[in-house]
């Protein structure tokens, strides 16, 4: 049986800090364009992103999709 993999922690705070970005710089960017509330739910980990949202952030930050979360193998 193949191991299960699940996202553990959102890395948006780390990616933003590395680039000197504030939340508004990300959620209000035309490439992201989401509400402050929705962004906050991802940023704090209250909600997991869909695959398409993960891809959106990965493209924005110029990283592979795997870098948006830390992962746990079970």
C-alpha positions, 0 to 999 in steps of 0.5 A: 500500500502506498503511503498517505500524504496530507498537508500539515502546515501552510507555508504562506507566512514563511514564503511572504516573510522571505519576500518581504510581503504583507498580506495585502500584497498577496490577497489584493494582487490581481493574480490572486484576487481573493478576499482578506477573509479567505486569504486569512483562513488559508494563512492561519491554517483554518482552511486547507486550499483546493488544488487549484488555489494551491497552484495559484499560490505556487505560481505567484511565489514561483515555487513548486506546489509542494512548497505551499504546505509542509507534508506528513507521510502516514 
